[in-house]
Amino acid sequence: MSLPPKIVLYKDWIELRLLSPRDGPAIFEAVKESLPSLKKFMHWAHYDIELAKACTVYADFEAKSLKGEEANFAGFNITTGEFLFCASLSSGSRLNPLAYEIGYWVASKHQNQGMGTIATKILTVLAFRYYGADRLSVGCNPENTASFKVIEKCGFHFEGLARNFQSKPTQEMIEQGLSLNTDISSFCLVPEDLSELPWFEEFSRDVVITPFYD
């Protein structure tokens, strides 16, 4: 991957900037508030860490972004400054350097407001318009109906079920609510699909990408 954008703006509403320890306290508080929903499908939500350790993780995410290994962003409301979501693009295939994969999670206080859909659409625009992707994939636990709805709204094509894609949860994770399902439903877009997406062109016009070197 090339150097990521410095800032991505959606309308005058949402700003994406590189996930960084500078925003660590806001992100960390959102993680803590969101744990009840995150623990259902996210293995990482089951590991207890303090703010200082979390900030080292965020620093690692930033370093990976700056090295072009992946692109990790935190989304904020431009007006209020509130943290909304984390969103990332990473390598989606060892065999294709232009294949990318989406990841995201939304702070619990901003769930059910379309934020997952907005984050996914922004990443889709970034993947194809900034990085020149020729494949963009996204996966979710078959039990994760909220993610299914997001993926469906964004027009991704179902490719199949990847069985045992995730490691089996520990007993402690199960007791804390992690899904027993280790499969992942896989979805994808390629450039030829973009003309079929009713939202893509109009949405793209509202996304302003500022390169890091500007």
N, C-alpha and C positions, 0 to 999 in steps of 0.2 A: 504494500500500500504506500501511497505517497503521503507527504506531510498533510495532516488534516486541516480543515478550515479553522480559523481562529474563533470565529463567531458565526452562528447561523441564526437568522431571524425569521420568524413566521408572523407575517402581518406586523402590527405594533403590539403584539400580545405575548409571544413566547421567544425567549432567547436560549439557544443552546451554546454552551461554552465547554471547553475541555474539562472533564471530571478531574478535580484537583483537591488536594488537602486544604486549599484556600477556602473552599466551600464545605469543608469537612463537617463542621458542627451542624449545619442545616441538613445535610444529607444523612448524617448519623442519627439525628433526632427523628427524621422521617422514617428511617429504617426501623428504629425502635417502635414507633407508633404503628408501623405497617406489619410487624411481625406476625400477628394472627392470620393475616391473609397470605403473607409471603411463605409461611411455614408449610402451607398445603402443597406447594409445588417447587419450592426453591431449596435445594440442599444447603446452600451457603447460609440461609437464614437460621440454621440450627446450631451455628457455631457462635458462642458468646465471645464478644470482644469489646474492649473499651475504646473510647474515642481516640486515644493516642495510637492504638494499633490499627483502628479503622483508617486513620489518616495516612498511615504507611501504605495501606492497601490502595487508597485513592492516589497516593503519590506514584505507586507502581503502575496504576492505570494511566496516569498522565504520561509517565515515561514511555510506556508502550505506544501511546498515541503519537508522541513526538518522534519516536523511532520508526513510525510507519508500520508497526506490527499489528495494530488494530486501531479503531477510533472510538473513544469512550467520551460520552457527553453527559452533562447534567442540564436539565431543562428548568428554566425559571420564568415566572410571570414577570414581564418587563415592568409593569406598573407597581405591583406590590412587593416584588423581590422574593416572593415565595418559591421554594423548591417544589417542582411538579413531578419530575420523573428522571430516571436514568435511561440512556439509550446508547446502543453500541453497534458498530459494524466490525466484524472480524472475518478472518479467512474461512471460507466455506468449503474449500477443497484443496487438498495437497497437489492435485493434478492441474488446477486452473487458477493462476494468480489473479484473474479477474472475476472469480466467484466469491461472493460475500454472504455473510449470514447476519441476520438481525437478532438483537437481544434487547429487552427493555423491562422495566418495572415501574409502576406508578405509585406514588405516595398514597396511602389509604384515604387521606382527607380529600384527595382529588380523583378518586376512582368513581366510575359511573358518570363521568362528565365528558367522555369521548377522548380523554388524554392518550390512551393507548393507541387509538386509531390515528390521532395526530402525530404521535411519536413515530409510528410505523410509516406513515406517509412521508414525513420529513426524511427519514432514513432511506426510503425508497428513492426519493428525489436525489438525495446525496449520492447514493450508490450509482445511479445511472447517469446523472448530470455532472457530478463532480469527479467520481472515481472511474467512470467509463465501464461499469460492470457489464458483463454479459451473462451473469447469473446472480440472482438474489434469493436466498432461501430463508425460511423461518420454520421453526418447529414448536410444538406445544404438547403437553400431556393430553391424551385423549379425554381426560376428565375435566380439563380446564375450559369450561364453556365460555368464559369471558374472553380468553385468548382466541378461541375458535371464531367468535363473533367479530373480533378485530380483523383477523386474517381474512375472513369472508368479506367484510366491508372493503378491504383494500384490494380484493380481486386476485389473491394468490391462487395458484392451481395446486390441487392436492396431488401429491406424487406417491404416497404410500405410507405404510406404517413401519417404522424402524423398531424392531423388537429388542427388548433389553438394551436400549440405547443408554440408559442411565444405570448407575450402580444400585444395588439393592439397599434400601434404607436400613439403618440400625434400629434396634428395638426402641431405643430412646427417641429416635426421629419419628417412628410410628406412633409412639405414645404422645408426641407433641403435634401430631396431625398430618405428617407428611404422607402423601399418597403412596399406596403400595404399587401403583402402576409404574413400571420402569420403561414402558414404550413411549415413543414420540411419533406424533403425526407430522409428516414432513410436507411442506408446501414450497412453491417456487414461482418466480417470475423471470423471464428472459426479455431482452429488448423488443422482440417481436410482439410481446404481450402488451406493451405500453399503449399502443393505439386502441386497444380494446378496453382500457381503463377509463371510465367516464369522468373520473376525478383528476387524472394525472396532470393534464396540461393547465387547467385552471389553478390547481393547487400549487403547481410549480411556479406560477407567476407571483405567488405570495411568499415564496421562500427566497431570501437574500443570503447568499453565501459569501463570506469575506475570507479570502485566502490568508493563511497564517503570515505570509511574507509581505502583505500590504501594510 
